[in-house]
Amino acid sequence: MQVGVAYSESAQQIWLTIEVPDDAMVSEAIEKSGILKMFPHIDLSAQKVGVFGRLVKLDAALRPGDRVEIYRGITCDPQTVPRRDGVGSDEDE
């Protein structure tokens, strides 16, 4: 079956379509994609993964057409970053 594997950094984004066995798990798709060789700093023991934006475990079963996503950690705390004027403010209400 075909699935996609996606990973994104600020300077580079990659989305690969690969063939995996019908009983493949998320971890198998990531390994087979070669993304871990392209981005050796990816640490699957620390980074979260998902399928179509929904967090899953590495042993989650895949379905045809699924998009496996490897997530990066948050680089800044959203609670400490000031909001930009006019974006999400209540001033206009």
Number of C-alpha atoms within 10 A of each C-alpha: 14 16 20 21 23 20 19 13 10 5 5 7 9 11 15 15 15 15 14 18 12 12 10 17 18 24 18 17 24 23 12 13 21 13 19 14 10 10 11 9 8 16 12 14 7 10 11 16 23 19 20 12 12 9 15 16 13 17 11 15 15 23 16 13 12 18 22 27 23 22 19 15 9 7 6 8 7 9 7 7 8 7 11 8 8 9 8 9 10 7 8 6 4
